[in-house]
Amino acid sequence: MKSIILVSALLLAFCHGEPSPTIIPIEGGVQGDGITTRYWDCCATSCAWDQIVHTKNGQPVQTCQKDGRTPSTKENNAQSGCAVGGVAYSCSNQVAWLVNSTLAYGFSAASFTGGVDVAQCCMCVLLSFKGQLAGKQFLVQVTNTGSDLHQNQFDLAIPGGGVGIFTLGCSSQWGAPETGWGDRYGGVHTEEECNQLPADLQEGCKFRFTYMEGVSNPDVSFQQVQCPSELVAITGCGDLE
Ligand SMILES: *[C@@H]1O[C@H](CO)[C@@H](O)[C@H](O)[C@H]1NC(C)=O
């Protein structure tokens, strides 16, 4: 009987065919309960400043030129488009996507200490949503931090999620309204409003209304994990040393 159950389980796993990548927790890594918010300020992220990134491959997070596609050169990676005269912006591919119906990969700002916390740049964390989204997970690479973040706060990188404290980036990169698309904090209100964003950012914006079912700022539990190669391939920034 046991073997029949085992065989059926294996068949189900193979025939049902949702991808199921191996996720490797990091022993002794950060873990606990956290809160989430969302943002997309179009700025070069904090983990793009190479002097603060202490990762295995020593590379800062990739930033992009104004088109959101062309990589910034090493020399101008640090000059955020949110500062006057800056030229480095967020790359439009640093947004969430679905791996299967209960797992997404993406990017987030984070603080584990409260306030700016660049020591954790480029680590990966598996977030398990609570409440209405229970059963769904979001594996993010930390690409940013923030002076306005609390302890164990994940500020998920979701286009149209609100520009927050930096209002210059999206207007300079995309000609967005001065306080961003939708509300300065929280961003657009509906999936349709995502169509106000540049084409390259629309899918990433809709993630909030599809996978996240429009749930605002869900609580999470979190566990540090090894970074999937797909995330490292996008940011160029590897796991912590
Ligand atoms: C999605 O992938 C994760 C990680 O491998 C796995 O735990 C989860 O069961 C998968 N979801 C589905 C619906 O197959």
PDBQT file of the ligand as one rigid body, heavy atoms in Angstrom, charges set to zero:
ROOT
HETATM    1  C1  LIG A 301       6.489  25.633  -6.479  1.00  0.00    +0.000 C 
HETATM    2  O1  LIG A 301       7.877  25.406  -6.210  1.00  0.00    +0.000 OA
HETATM    3  C2  LIG A 301       8.163  25.297  -4.829  1.00  0.00    +0.000 C 
HETATM    4  C3  LIG A 301       9.673  25.170  -4.704  1.00  0.00    +0.000 C 
HETATM    5  O2  LIG A 301      10.140  24.049  -5.328  1.00  0.00    +0.000 OA
HETATM    6  C4  LIG A 301       7.447  24.105  -4.249  1.00  0.00    +0.000 C 
HETATM    7  O3  LIG A 301       7.710  24.031  -2.856  1.00  0.00    +0.000 OA
HETATM    8  C5  LIG A 301       5.966  24.256  -4.480  1.00  0.00    +0.000 C 
HETATM    9  O4  LIG A 301       5.299  23.092  -4.029  1.00  0.00    +0.000 OA
HETATM   10  C6  LIG A 301       5.685  24.458  -5.965  1.00  0.00    +0.000 C 
HETATM   11  N1  LIG A 301       4.257  24.718  -6.143  1.00  0.00    +0.000 N 
HETATM   12  C7  LIG A 301       3.488  23.937  -6.901  1.00  0.00    +0.000 C 
HETATM   13  C8  LIG A 301       2.054  24.300  -6.955  1.00  0.00    +0.000 C 
HETATM   14  O5  LIG A 301       3.928  22.958  -7.501  1.00  0.00    +0.000 OA
ENDROOT
TORSDOF 0
